[in-house]
Amino acid sequence: MVEEIDQAPPKTRIALLDAMQTGSVTVGGQTYRLPEPFHVVATLNPNNPNDAYPFTNAQLDQFLFHLRLNYPSRADEIQIMKASGSTRAELTHVADARQIAAFQQVVRRMLVGDHVFAYVADLVRASRPKEAGAAKWVNDWVNWGAGPRASQSLILSAKTWAAMAGRVHVTTDDIRASVLSVLRHRIKPTPRAEADGLTPDAIIKKLIDSVPVPTKRA
């Protein structure tokens, strides 16, 4: 868990991202493998005006998702108040590391049809300005689009959606359910788009509406 990663100095951030990519850390010339599974959850403050160390495109691309957390519901907020300082929270053991690793292997073996791969390729490539066949509005509104890692992340995320739904195959609906969280940090609007109030989410939704969903024979 990394809190307010946008405030971390560049050297600290680079060390974390390197550990995420290699699964190891090096201290004093000695390399240590990190335990598996190794997951990183990082938070940032979108309203912080002092963004001293902005992320590069490549750094953002290493994160699988960018999730937006809203305020809790009224019922949840009441539960938070009731739990605050009254009793010690009791944590329930859900799964151990071995079970999580086994579930990861199950997810990776989920079936994906060629029409789903085609849909992901079309969707991600449509986000790239100056790409052959890119829509004029993409060239006007998108400064940089999603790369190949976004395609990989979409497939992996959709496999997880399908597994949670109790299916062994991925559908295009699983892709559409994942696309906002997977692409929103990988698409940068142009200054013109930002001036018009267009967010990455708005651009992604327009991409979803504009890219045809292929049939199973595509």
C-alpha positions in Angstrom: 0.0 0.0 0.0 1.5 3.3 -1.1 -0.3 6.5 0.0 -0.2 9.6 -2.1 2.3 8.2 -4.6 2.1 11.5 -6.5 4.0 13.1 -3.6 6.8 10.5 -3.6 10.3 11.8 -4.8 11.3 10.5 -8.2 14.0 8.1 -6.8 11.4 6.5 -4.4 8.9 6.1 -7.2 11.4 4.6 -9.6 12.4 2.1 -7.0 8.8 1.0 -6.5 8.0 0.8 -10.2 11.2 -1.3 -10.7 10.1 -3.7 -8.0 6.7 -3.9 -9.5 8.2 -4.8 -12.9 10.9 -7.2 -11.8 9.4 -8.7 -8.7 12.7 -8.0 -6.8 14.6 -5.3 -4.9 18.3 -4.7 -4.8 19.9 -3.4 -1.6 23.7 -3.0 -1.2 24.3 -5.0 -4.3 22.2 -7.9 -3.1 19.0 -8.8 -5.0 16.0 -10.2 -3.1 13.0 -11.8 -4.7 9.7 -10.4 -3.4 7.1 -12.8 -2.0 4.3 -13.9 -4.3 1.7 -12.8 -4.9 2.9 -9.2 -4.9 0.3 -6.6 -5.3 0.7 -2.8 -5.1 -2.2 -0.5 -4.3 -1.3 3.2 -4.6 -3.4 6.3 -3.9 -3.0 9.8 -5.2 -4.8 13.1 -4.5 -6.4 14.4 -7.7 -7.1 17.7 -6.1 -3.5 18.4 -5.0 -2.3 21.6 -6.7 1.3 20.9 -5.8 2.1 18.1 -8.3 5.8 18.4 -8.0 6.6 15.1 -9.5 4.2 14.4 -12.4 4.0 10.8 -13.7 5.4 10.0 -17.1 3.3 8.0 -19.6 5.5 4.9 -19.1 5.1 5.1 -15.3 1.3 5.3 -15.5 1.3 2.4 -17.9 2.7 0.0 -15.4 -0.5 0.2 -13.3 -3.2 -2.3 -14.3 -6.1 -0.1 -13.2 -6.9 3.4 -12.2 -9.9 3.3 -9.9 -12.1 6.2 -8.9 -13.4 6.1 -5.3 -16.5 8.1 -4.5 -18.0 9.0 -1.1 -19.5 6.0 0.7 -23.2 5.4 0.7 -25.3 6.7 3.6 -25.6 3.2 5.0 -21.9 2.6 4.8 -21.1 6.0 6.3 -23.3 5.1 9.3 -21.5 1.8 9.7 -18.1 3.7 9.6 -19.3 6.0 12.4 -20.5 3.0 14.5 -17.2 1.2 14.1 -15.0 4.2 14.9 -13.2 3.7 18.1 -15.9 1.5 19.7 -14.4 -2.0 19.4 -11.3 -3.4 17.7 -12.1 -4.5 14.2 -12.1 -8.2 13.6 -10.6 -9.2 10.2 -11.8 -12.3 8.5 -9.3 -14.5 6.7 -10.5 -14.8 3.1 -7.7 -16.6 1.3 -4.0 -17.3 1.8 -1.2 -16.6 -0.7 -1.3 -20.1 -2.2 -5.0 -19.8 -2.9 -4.6 -16.4 -4.5 -1.8 -17.7 -6.7 -4.0 -20.6 -7.7 -6.9 -18.3 -8.6 -4.5 -16.2 -10.7 -3.5 -19.3 -12.7 -7.2 -20.1 -13.2 -7.9 -16.6 -14.5 -5.0 -16.8 -17.0 -6.4 -20.0 -18.4 -9.8 -18.5 -19.2 -10.8 -18.9 -22.9 -10.7 -15.9 -25.2 -12.2 -16.0 -28.7 -10.6 -14.3 -31.7 -13.5 -11.9 -31.9 -12.7 -10.6 -28.4 -9.0 -10.2 -29.3 -10.1 -8.3 -32.4 -12.4 -6.0 -30.4 -9.7 -5.1 -27.9 -7.2 -4.4 -30.7 -9.8 -2.2 -32.5 -10.7 -0.4 -29.3 -7.2 0.3 -28.1 -5.9 1.3 -31.5 -8.8 3.7 -32.0 -7.5 5.7 -29.0 -4.2 6.6 -30.7 -4.0 9.9 -32.6 -2.5 9.8 -36.1 -3.0 6.0 -36.2 -4.2 4.8 -39.6 -8.0 5.1 -39.7 -8.1 7.2 -36.5 -11.2 9.4 -36.3 -10.8 13.1 -36.6 -12.1 13.7 -33.1 -9.4 11.4 -31.8 -6.7 13.5 -33.5 -8.3 16.7 -32.0 -9.0 15.4 -28.5 -6.3 12.9 -27.7 -2.7 13.8 -27.1 -1.5 10.3 -26.6 -3.4 7.0 -26.6 -3.2 3.6 -25.1 -0.3 1.2 -26.0 0.0 -2.6 -26.3 0.2 -3.0 -22.5 -3.4 -1.6 -22.3 -4.5 -4.4 -24.7 -2.9 -7.0 -22.4 -4.4 -5.4 -19.3 -7.9 -5.4 -20.9 -7.7 -9.1 -21.7 -6.5 -10.0 -18.2 -9.1 -7.8 -16.5 -11.9 -9.3 -18.7 -10.7 -12.8 -17.8 -11.1 -11.8 -14.1 -14.6 -10.5 -14.8 -15.6 -13.7 -16.5 -14.2 -15.8 -13.7 -16.1 -13.9 -11.1 -19.3 -14.4 -13.1 -18.7 -18.2 -13.1 -17.9 -18.4 -16.8 -14.9 -20.1 -18.5 -14.9 -17.8 -21.6 -14.5 -14.0 -22.0 -17.1 -11.9 -23.8 -17.0 -8.4 -25.3 -19.3 -7.4 -22.4 -16.4 -8.3 -20.0 -14.2 -5.9 -22.0 -16.6 -3.1 -21.8 -17.0 -3.6 -18.1 -13.2 -3.2 -17.6 -12.4 -0.6 -20.1 -12.8 2.6 -18.1 -10.5 1.5 -15.2 -7.9 0.0 -17.6 -7.7 3.0 -20.1 -8.4 6.2 -18.1 -4.8 6.6 -17.0 -3.4 5.6 -20.4 -5.2 8.3 -22.4 -4.2 11.9 -22.2 -6.6 14.6 -23.6 -5.2 17.5 -25.6 -5.2 21.0 -24.1 -8.1 21.8 -26.4 -10.1 18.8 -25.1 -9.3 19.8 -21.5 -10.4 23.3 -22.2 -13.7 21.9 -23.5 -14.1 19.9 -20.2 -13.5 16.5 -21.8 -12.1 14.0 -19.4 -10.4 10.6 -20.3 -13.6 8.9 -19.2 -15.7 10.9 -21.7 -13.2 10.1 -24.5 -13.3 6.4 -23.6 -17.1 6.3 -23.6 -17.1 7.9 -27.1 -14.6 5.2 -28.2 -16.9 2.5 -26.9 -19.8 4.0 -28.8 -17.8 4.4 -32.0 -16.0 1.0 -32.2 -18.2 -1.8 -33.6 -18.5 -4.9 -31.6 -17.4 -7.8 -33.8 -19.3 -11.1 -34.2 -17.7 -14.4 -33.1 -16.6 -15.1 -36.7 -14.7 -11.8 -37.0 
